[in-house]
Amino acid sequence: MEFLIALGYLIFGFAILIVGGETLVRAAVSLALRWKISPAVIGLTIIAAGTSAPELVTSITAALKGAPDIAFGNVVGSNIFNILAILGFASILRANKVEKSTLKVDLPFLLIACIALILAAYNGVISRWEGGALLTGLVGFLVFSFWMAQRKGLSPLDGEVDDSQVLKNIWWDAGHLIVGLGALLGGAQLALQGGIQIGELFGMSERIIGITIISIGTGLPELATSAVAAYRGRNDIAVSNVIGSNIMNTLAIIGTTSLVHPMTASEKIVTSDCAWMVASTFIIFPILYLGRGSIQRPMGVFLLFTYISYLGFLISTP
């Protein structure tokens, strides 16, 4: 009975997180279209921030509740899940061509951000000033992205985005933002409580709970967004959402959480899981080279199989 109650908390919490993330994304896209921001930039920044909101709320909640391995493991596990599982699944649905700007700017920046995170966590603690430095890097990246979009003269009015995605008025945008944030806060509380209870029942460590149960659950908005975008042939959003979400996870979530409460990082996460995170990011480069700028279906299968192998590695070496 205890397991069923915990499972109910987990499932219901994830459901609320998905609804909250979707509501937040709708408001963000509507606002972006009002401000005439390009679809690719929307995917890399606005949508990525919205779909990363569950991870942000969950990590802050876990840190404040004294579960640092869940807070940090949630981010690392989400990054691995996004690259290997989500990008792999999306590429199985449809081969995803990557824009040159993503290959030359966004992906290398993500790799640098991952390495910066490891350096910040290497001593076992991510301090407030280190969290501030990560957030500063994110702000610089966002400013650069919007500047590049304006320089290229990109606009959502080129037919790539359906203007029906704009909500009735600015008040509807604000209402969706408030409802979305409220759902994320409530869903994170339930999912975290259920996930910890289930993990404890099965003797799982906080690290494994954060990297598997919590990270996969909070990664569902990214999975839904990228899968639908890939199915509809929207490569710019399908791929940029994953890359953007990982950048948000690495810099915004860790940075914000560390400012709220300095984070401790266990040696196992830093030396093992973070290495998987960097490797999964780096491996996209040769895959894109072999696919001539796109992630073909066979490589999508390879990415998904690699994630399954990683889960097996976690179980065998907890």
ROVEXBA-451848 format. One record per residue (C-alpha): residue number from 1; residue in three letters; x, y, z. Coordinates in Angstrom, 3 decimals. Example, Ala and Ser with C-alpha at 12.3 -4.5 7.8 and 13.67 -1.06 7.14 Angstrom:
+-----+-----+----------+----------+----------+
!   i !  aa !     east !    north !       up !
+-----+-----+----------+----------+----------+
!   1 ! ALA !   12.300 !   -4.500 !    7.800 !
!   2 ! SER !   13.670 !   -1.060 !    7.140 !
+-----+-----+----------+----------+----------+
***
This chain:
+-----+-----+----------+----------+----------+
!   i !  aa !     east !    north !       up !
+-----+-----+----------+----------+----------+
!   1 ! MET !    0.000 !    0.000 !    0.000 !
!   2 ! GLU !    2.863 !    2.370 !    0.835 !
!   3 ! PHE !    4.349 !    1.766 !   -2.623 !
!   4 ! LEU !    1.016 !    2.470 !   -4.361 !
!   5 ! ILE !    0.584 !    5.740 !   -2.457 !
!   6 ! ALA !    4.127 !    6.826 !   -3.343 !
!   7 ! LEU !    3.570 !    5.820 !   -6.976 !
!   8 ! GLY !    0.358 !    7.843 !   -7.004 !
!   9 ! TYR !    2.204 !   10.896 !   -5.712 !
!  10 ! LEU !    4.886 !   10.413 !   -8.381 !
!  11 ! ILE !    2.504 !    9.934 !  -11.321 !
!  12 ! PHE !    0.160 !   12.717 !  -10.256 !
!  13 ! GLY !    3.105 !   15.025 !   -9.631 !
!  14 ! PHE !    4.574 !   14.327 !  -13.072 !
!  15 ! ALA !    1.166 !   14.879 !  -14.680 !
!  16 ! ILE !    0.877 !   18.278 !  -13.007 !
!  17 ! LEU !    4.461 !   19.091 !  -14.042 !
!  18 ! ILE !    3.659 !   18.301 !  -17.678 !
!  19 ! VAL !    0.506 !   20.427 !  -17.597 !
!  20 ! GLY !    2.399 !   23.241 !  -15.914 !
!  21 ! GLY !    5.260 !   23.051 !  -18.404 !
!  22 ! GLU !    2.871 !   22.989 !  -21.370 !
!  23 ! THR !    0.928 !   25.972 !  -20.019 !
!  24 ! LEU !    4.141 !   27.882 !  -19.424 !
!  25 ! VAL !    5.407 !   27.093 !  -22.929 !
!  26 ! ARG !    2.129 !   28.266 !  -24.501 !
!  27 ! ALA !    2.435 !   31.577 !  -22.691 !
!  28 ! ALA !    6.121 !   31.896 !  -23.611 !
!  29 ! VAL !    5.530 !   31.163 !  -27.301 !
!  30 ! SER !    2.616 !   33.597 !  -27.396 !
!  31 ! LEU !    4.740 !   36.335 !  -25.844 !
!  32 ! ALA !    7.645 !   35.562 !  -28.191 !
!  33 ! LEU !    5.397 !   35.837 !  -31.232 !
!  34 ! ARG !    4.042 !   39.153 !  -29.985 !
!  35 ! TRP !    7.635 !   40.370 !  -29.745 !
!  36 ! LYS !    8.465 !   38.937 !  -33.198 !
!  37 ! ILE !   11.198 !   36.515 !  -32.147 !
!  38 ! SER !   12.268 !   33.820 !  -34.651 !
!  39 ! PRO !   11.171 !   30.154 !  -34.287 !
!  40 ! ALA !   14.734 !   28.862 !  -33.847 !
!  41 ! VAL !   15.429 !   31.373 !  -31.097 !
!  42 ! ILE !   12.082 !   30.508 !  -29.491 !
!  43 ! GLY !   13.106 !   26.847 !  -29.383 !
!  44 ! LEU !   16.578 !   27.567 !  -28.057 !
!  45 ! THR !   15.541 !   30.054 !  -25.381 !
!  46 ! ILE !   11.845 !   30.544 !  -24.582 !
!  47 ! ILE !   10.606 !   26.976 !  -25.067 !
!  48 ! ALA !   13.811 !   25.542 !  -23.592 !
!  49 ! ALA !   13.351 !   27.688 !  -20.486 !
!  50 ! GLY !    9.715 !   26.662 !  -20.186 !
!  51 ! THR !   10.346 !   22.944 !  -20.530 !
!  52 ! SER !   13.268 !   23.201 !  -18.082 !
!  53 ! ALA !   11.066 !   24.829 !  -15.447 !
!  54 ! PRO !   10.138 !   21.464 !  -13.823 !
!  55 ! GLU !   13.825 !   20.683 !  -13.293 !
!  56 ! LEU !   14.384 !   24.161 !  -11.823 !
!  57 ! VAL !   11.560 !   23.935 !   -9.299 !
!  58 ! THR !   12.400 !   20.321 !   -8.414 !
!  59 ! SER !   16.112 !   21.037 !   -7.870 !
!  60 ! ILE !   15.472 !   24.097 !   -5.702 !
!  61 ! THR !   12.889 !   22.155 !   -3.661 !
!  62 ! ALA !   15.282 !   19.223 !   -3.214 !
!  63 ! ALA !   18.159 !   21.487 !   -2.172 !
!  64 ! LEU !   16.028 !   23.297 !    0.405 !
!  65 ! LYS !   14.794 !   19.952 !    1.771 !
!  66 ! GLY !   18.352 !   18.745 !    2.306 !
!  67 ! ALA !   18.564 !   16.340 !   -0.648 !
!  68 ! PRO !   21.557 !   17.754 !   -2.606 !
!  69 ! ASP !   22.221 !   14.582 !   -4.619 !
!  70 ! ILE !   18.675 !   14.731 !   -5.965 !
!  71 ! ALA !   19.026 !   18.445 !   -6.757 !
!  72 ! PHE !   22.336 !   18.015 !   -8.607 !
!  73 ! GLY !   21.624 !   14.552 !   -9.998 !
!  74 ! ASN !   18.341 !   15.793 !  -11.453 !
!  75 ! VAL !   20.212 !   18.268 !  -13.662 !
!  76 ! VAL !   22.967 !   15.867 !  -14.730 !
!  77 ! GLY !   20.481 !   13.060 !  -15.350 !
!  78 ! SER !   18.175 !   15.375 !  -17.319 !
!  79 ! ASN !   21.049 !   16.485 !  -19.567 !
!  80 ! ILE !   21.958 !   12.877 !  -20.327 !
!  81 ! PHE !   18.293 !   11.945 !  -20.852 !
!  82 ! ASN !   17.739 !   14.925 !  -23.176 !
!  83 ! ILE !   20.700 !   14.195 !  -25.442 !
!  84 ! LEU !   20.576 !   10.403 !  -25.594 !
!  85 ! ALA !   16.915 !    9.499 !  -25.089 !
!  86 ! ILE !   14.959 !   12.519 !  -26.342 !
!  87 ! LEU !   17.194 !   13.458 !  -29.269 !
!  88 ! GLY !   17.544 !    9.764 !  -30.103 !
!  89 ! PHE !   13.779 !    9.167 !  -30.045 !
!  90 ! ALA !   13.071 !   12.348 !  -32.031 !
!  91 ! SER !   15.621 !   11.306 !  -34.680 !
!  92 ! ILE !   14.021 !    7.867 !  -34.956 !
!  93 ! LEU !   10.700 !    9.551 !  -35.732 !
!  94 ! ARG !   12.336 !   11.738 !  -38.379 !
!  95 ! ALA !   15.933 !   12.496 !  -39.320 !
!  96 ! ASN !   16.771 !   15.863 !  -37.732 !
!  97 ! LYS !   18.869 !   18.343 !  -39.644 !
!  98 ! VAL !   20.812 !   20.719 !  -37.418 !
!  99 ! GLU !   21.238 !   24.381 !  -38.329 !
! 100 ! LYS !   24.765 !   25.673 !  -38.829 !
! 101 ! SER !   24.414 !   28.126 !  -35.946 !
! 102 ! THR !   23.518 !   25.248 !  -33.632 !
! 103 ! LEU !   26.570 !   23.272 !  -34.728 !
! 104 ! LYS !   28.993 !   26.203 !  -34.661 !
! 105 ! VAL !   27.730 !   28.125 !  -31.615 !
! 106 ! ASP !   25.085 !   26.452 !  -29.451 !
! 107 ! LEU !   26.492 !   22.926 !  -29.207 !
! 108 ! PRO !   30.089 !   24.057 !  -28.485 !
! 109 ! PHE !   28.731 !   26.471 !  -25.871 !
! 110 ! LEU !   26.813 !   23.618 !  -24.224 !
! 111 ! LEU !   29.998 !   21.538 !  -24.086 !
! 112 ! ILE !   31.877 !   24.447 !  -22.478 !
! 113 ! ALA !   29.023 !   24.919 !  -19.977 !
! 114 ! CYS !   29.165 !   21.223 !  -19.009 !
! 115 ! ILE !   32.912 !   21.436 !  -18.424 !
! 116 ! ALA !   32.441 !   24.647 !  -16.396 !
! 117 ! LEU !   29.891 !   22.832 !  -14.234 !
! 118 ! ILE !   32.354 !   20.022 !  -13.506 !
! 119 ! LEU !   35.057 !   22.538 !  -12.555 !
! 120 ! ALA !   32.620 !   24.354 !  -10.253 !
! 121 ! ALA !   31.555 !   21.099 !   -8.566 !
! 122 ! TYR !   34.995 !   19.485 !   -8.430 !
! 123 ! ASN !   35.624 !   20.498 !   -4.809 !
! 124 ! GLY !   32.243 !   19.081 !   -3.770 !
! 125 ! VAL !   30.447 !   22.416 !   -3.312 !
! 126 ! ILE !   28.943 !   24.890 !   -5.776 !
! 127 ! SER !   29.038 !   28.204 !   -3.942 !
! 128 ! ARG !   26.830 !   31.233 !   -4.466 !
! 129 ! TRP !   29.498 !   33.113 !   -6.422 !
! 130 ! GLU !   30.005 !   30.109 !   -8.690 !
! 131 ! GLY !   26.249 !   29.930 !   -9.207 !
! 132 ! GLY !   26.293 !   33.631 !  -10.066 !
! 133 ! ALA !   29.099 !   33.031 !  -12.563 !
! 134 ! LEU !   27.056 !   30.284 !  -14.276 !
! 135 ! LEU !   24.045 !   32.602 !  -14.516 !
! 136 ! THR !   26.241 !   35.364 !  -15.933 !
! 137 ! GLY !   27.399 !   32.973 !  -18.646 !
! 138 ! LEU !   23.771 !   32.179 !  -19.465 !
! 139 ! VAL !   22.843 !   35.853 !  -19.730 !
! 140 ! GLY !   25.745 !   36.425 !  -22.085 !
! 141 ! PHE !   24.666 !   33.491 !  -24.253 !
! 142 ! LEU !   21.038 !   34.697 !  -24.426 !
! 143 ! VAL !   22.074 !   38.230 !  -25.346 !
! 144 ! PHE !   24.354 !   36.847 !  -28.058 !
! 145 ! SER !   21.571 !   34.576 !  -29.408 !
! 146 ! PHE !   19.077 !   37.430 !  -29.703 !
! 147 ! TRP !   21.723 !   39.663 !  -31.256 !
! 148 ! MET !   22.548 !   37.031 !  -33.869 !
! 149 ! ALA !   18.837 !   36.576 !  -34.640 !
! 150 ! GLN !   18.381 !   40.315 !  -35.189 !
! 151 ! ARG !   21.550 !   40.489 !  -37.254 !
! 152 ! LYS !   20.231 !   37.785 !  -39.579 !
! 153 ! GLY !   16.875 !   39.499 !  -39.785 !
! 154 ! LEU !   14.963 !   36.423 !  -38.590 !
! 155 ! SER !   11.247 !   36.832 !  -37.993 !
! 156 ! PRO !    8.412 !   34.515 !  -37.015 !
! 157 ! LEU !    6.340 !   36.071 !  -39.768 !
! 158 ! ASP !    8.100 !   33.941 !  -42.392 !
! 159 ! GLY !    5.390 !   31.272 !  -42.143 !
! 160 ! GLU !    7.387 !   28.903 !  -39.977 !
! 161 ! VAL !    5.170 !   29.495 !  -36.925 !
! 162 ! ASP !    1.389 !   29.388 !  -36.881 !
! 163 ! ASP !    0.145 !   32.740 !  -35.579 !
! 164 ! SER !   -2.816 !   30.915 !  -34.039 !
! 165 ! GLN !   -0.384 !   30.093 !  -31.220 !
! 166 ! VAL !   -0.774 !   33.697 !  -30.031 !
! 167 ! LEU !   -3.229 !   33.805 !  -27.119 !
! 168 ! LYS !   -6.144 !   36.261 !  -27.007 !
! 169 ! ASN !   -4.312 !   39.091 !  -25.301 !
! 170 ! ILE !   -1.476 !   39.921 !  -22.936 !
! 171 ! TRP !   -3.681 !   39.115 !  -19.921 !
! 172 ! TRP !   -4.174 !   35.564 !  -21.178 !
! 173 ! ASP !   -0.392 !   35.308 !  -21.486 !
! 174 ! ALA !   -0.008 !   36.451 !  -17.876 !
! 175 ! GLY !   -2.734 !   34.060 !  -16.695 !
! 176 ! HIS !   -1.057 !   31.095 !  -18.398 !
! 177 ! LEU !    2.268 !   32.060 !  -16.832 !
! 178 ! ILE !    0.760 !   32.195 !  -13.335 !
! 179 ! VAL !   -1.157 !   28.917 !  -13.716 !
! 180 ! GLY !    1.880 !   27.205 !  -15.244 !
! 181 ! LEU !    4.208 !   28.291 !  -12.458 !
! 182 ! GLY !    1.688 !   27.261 !   -9.804 !
! 183 ! ALA !    1.300 !   23.821 !  -11.367 !
! 184 ! LEU !    5.069 !   23.411 !  -11.528 !
! 185 ! LEU !    5.460 !   24.237 !   -7.847 !
! 186 ! GLY !    2.740 !   21.814 !   -6.764 !
! 187 ! GLY !    3.771 !   19.062 !   -9.162 !
! 188 ! ALA !    7.410 !   19.282 !   -8.086 !
! 189 ! GLN !    6.449 !   18.815 !   -4.441 !
! 190 ! LEU !    4.359 !   15.708 !   -5.178 !
! 191 ! ALA !    6.843 !   14.166 !   -7.631 !
! 192 ! LEU !    9.764 !   14.716 !   -5.269 !
! 193 ! GLN !    7.892 !   13.193 !   -2.339 !
! 194 ! GLY !    6.780 !   10.172 !   -4.358 !
! 195 ! GLY !   10.181 !    9.668 !   -5.971 !
! 196 ! ILE !   12.038 !    9.736 !   -2.664 !
! 197 ! GLN !    9.578 !    7.291 !   -1.069 !
! 198 ! ILE !    9.812 !    4.829 !   -3.972 !
! 199 ! GLY !   13.591 !    5.060 !   -4.043 !
! 200 ! GLU !   13.822 !    4.435 !   -0.322 !
! 201 ! LEU !   11.485 !    1.429 !   -0.575 !
! 202 ! PHE !   13.826 !   -0.114 !   -3.177 !
! 203 ! GLY !   16.991 !    0.904 !   -1.340 !
! 204 ! MET !   18.050 !    3.432 !   -3.973 !
! 205 ! SER !   20.461 !    6.231 !   -3.107 !
! 206 ! GLU !   19.520 !    9.890 !   -3.557 !
! 207 ! ARG !   21.930 !   10.026 !   -6.477 !
! 208 ! ILE !   20.164 !    7.221 !   -8.365 !
! 209 ! ILE !   16.729 !    8.657 !   -7.534 !
! 210 ! GLY !   17.723 !   12.057 !   -8.917 !
! 211 ! ILE !   19.448 !   10.762 !  -12.040 !
! 212 ! THR !   16.723 !    8.256 !  -12.998 !
! 213 ! ILE !   13.233 !    8.679 !  -11.536 !
! 214 ! ILE !   13.249 !   12.460 !  -11.054 !
! 215 ! SER !   15.259 !   13.432 !  -14.147 !
! 216 ! ILE !   13.199 !   11.270 !  -16.502 !
! 217 ! GLY !    9.951 !   12.547 !  -15.026 !
! 218 ! THR !   10.919 !   16.211 !  -15.226 !
! 219 ! GLY !   12.262 !   15.570 !  -18.746 !
! 220 ! LEU !    8.824 !   14.585 !  -20.071 !
! 221 ! PRO !    7.994 !   18.143 !  -21.264 !
! 222 ! GLU !   11.182 !   18.176 !  -23.370 !
! 223 ! LEU !   10.352 !   14.711 !  -24.714 !
! 224 ! ALA !    6.838 !   15.750 !  -25.722 !
! 225 ! THR !    8.003 !   19.038 !  -27.267 !
! 226 ! SER !   10.864 !   17.572 !  -29.314 !
! 227 ! ALA !    8.927 !   14.466 !  -30.396 !
! 228 ! VAL !    5.982 !   16.513 !  -31.690 !
! 229 ! ALA !    8.305 !   19.012 !  -33.365 !
! 230 ! ALA !   10.279 !   16.212 !  -35.054 !
! 231 ! TYR !    7.112 !   14.459 !  -36.219 !
! 232 ! ARG !    5.918 !   17.709 !  -37.788 !
! 233 ! GLY !    9.286 !   18.253 !  -39.464 !
! 234 ! ARG !   10.240 !   21.206 !  -37.266 !
! 235 ! ASN !   13.963 !   20.457 !  -36.937 !
! 236 ! ASP !   14.724 !   23.973 !  -35.694 !
! 237 ! ILE !   12.567 !   23.475 !  -32.608 !
! 238 ! ALA !   13.118 !   19.716 !  -32.112 !
! 239 ! VAL !   16.915 !   19.970 !  -31.845 !
! 240 ! SER !   17.261 !   23.509 !  -30.469 !
! 241 ! ASN !   14.830 !   22.643 !  -27.660 !
! 242 ! VAL !   17.130 !   19.847 !  -26.468 !
! 243 ! ILE !   20.319 !   21.902 !  -26.771 !
! 244 ! GLY !   18.655 !   24.932 !  -25.193 !
! 245 ! SER !   17.166 !   22.877 !  -22.350 !
! 246 ! ASN !   20.580 !   21.443 !  -21.490 !
! 247 ! ILE !   22.106 !   24.918 !  -21.479 !
! 248 ! MET !   19.292 !   26.091 !  -19.193 !
! 249 ! ASN !   19.723 !   23.038 !  -16.957 !
! 250 ! THR !   23.468 !   23.494 !  -16.638 !
! 251 ! LEU !   23.618 !   27.250 !  -16.137 !
! 252 ! ALA !   20.171 !   28.472 !  -15.033 !
! 253 ! ILE !   19.100 !   25.637 !  -12.739 !
! 254 ! ILE !   22.449 !   24.992 !  -11.056 !
! 255 ! GLY !   23.161 !   28.726 !  -10.943 !
! 256 ! THR !   19.792 !   29.690 !   -9.460 !
! 257 ! THR !   19.706 !   26.775 !   -7.016 !
! 258 ! SER !   23.230 !   27.590 !   -5.817 !
! 259 ! LEU !   22.249 !   31.207 !   -5.236 !
! 260 ! VAL !   19.246 !   30.122 !   -3.177 !
! 261 ! HIS !   21.206 !   27.444 !   -1.315 !
! 262 ! PRO !   24.869 !   26.445 !   -1.965 !
! 263 ! MET !   24.837 !   22.946 !   -3.485 !
! 264 ! THR !   26.962 !   20.004 !   -2.477 !
! 265 ! ALA !   27.917 !   17.502 !   -5.164 !
! 266 ! SER !   28.933 !   13.956 !   -4.311 !
! 267 ! GLU !   32.167 !   12.637 !   -5.769 !
! 268 ! LYS !   30.313 !    9.850 !   -7.608 !
! 269 ! ILE !   28.139 !   12.298 !   -9.538 !
! 270 ! VAL !   31.069 !   14.554 !  -10.450 !
! 271 ! THR !   33.493 !   11.808 !  -11.515 !
! 272 ! SER !   31.057 !    9.357 !  -13.118 !
! 273 ! ASP !   27.720 !   10.900 !  -14.118 !
! 274 ! CYS !   29.158 !   14.251 !  -15.183 !
! 275 ! ALA !   31.631 !   12.346 !  -17.370 !
! 276 ! TRP !   28.668 !   10.632 !  -19.062 !
! 277 ! MET !   27.043 !   14.048 !  -19.497 !
! 278 ! VAL !   30.103 !   15.503 !  -21.238 !
! 279 ! ALA !   30.600 !   12.368 !  -23.357 !
! 280 ! SER !   26.945 !   12.339 !  -24.479 !
! 281 ! THR !   27.265 !   15.991 !  -25.507 !
! 282 ! PHE !   30.580 !   15.518 !  -27.293 !
! 283 ! ILE !   29.365 !   12.474 !  -29.233 !
! 284 ! ILE !   26.874 !   14.638 !  -31.146 !
! 285 ! PHE !   29.771 !   16.237 !  -33.069 !
! 286 ! PRO !   30.962 !   13.069 !  -34.903 !
! 287 ! ILE !   27.335 !   11.980 !  -35.374 !
! 288 ! LEU !   26.563 !   15.265 !  -37.151 !
! 289 ! TYR !   29.786 !   14.976 !  -39.159 !
! 290 ! LEU !   28.901 !   11.482 !  -40.327 !
! 291 ! GLY !   25.324 !   12.537 !  -41.051 !
! 292 ! ARG !   26.434 !   15.656 !  -42.938 !
! 293 ! GLY !   24.740 !   18.028 !  -40.549 !
! 294 ! SER !   21.818 !   15.816 !  -39.570 !
! 295 ! ILE !   21.039 !   13.068 !  -37.072 !
! 296 ! GLN !   19.821 !   10.102 !  -39.103 !
! 297 ! ARG !   17.531 !    7.358 !  -37.808 !
! 298 ! PRO !   20.343 !    4.790 !  -37.272 !
! 299 ! MET !   22.159 !    7.309 !  -35.090 !
! 300 ! GLY !   18.908 !    7.985 !  -33.246 !
! 301 ! VAL !   18.742 !    4.264 !  -32.447 !
! 302 ! PHE !   22.366 !    4.402 !  -31.313 !
! 303 ! LEU !   21.684 !    7.323 !  -28.966 !
! 304 ! LEU !   18.644 !    5.630 !  -27.435 !
! 305 ! PHE !   20.559 !    2.352 !  -27.013 !
! 306 ! THR !   23.398 !    4.270 !  -25.331 !
! 307 ! TYR !   20.956 !    5.714 !  -22.809 !
! 308 ! ILE !   19.585 !    2.258 !  -22.023 !
! 309 ! SER !   23.183 !    1.093 !  -21.553 !
! 310 ! TYR !   23.786 !    4.004 !  -19.184 !
! 311 ! LEU !   20.792 !    2.964 !  -17.081 !
! 312 ! GLY !   22.209 !   -0.545 !  -16.978 !
! 313 ! PHE !   25.557 !    0.904 !  -15.867 !
! 314 ! LEU !   23.818 !    2.778 !  -13.028 !
! 315 ! ILE !   22.031 !   -0.338 !  -11.812 !
! 316 ! SER !   25.177 !   -2.479 !  -11.946 !
! 317 ! THR !   27.416 !    0.110 !  -10.239 !
! 318 ! PRO !   25.198 !    2.081 !   -7.832 !
+-----+-----+----------+----------+----------+
***
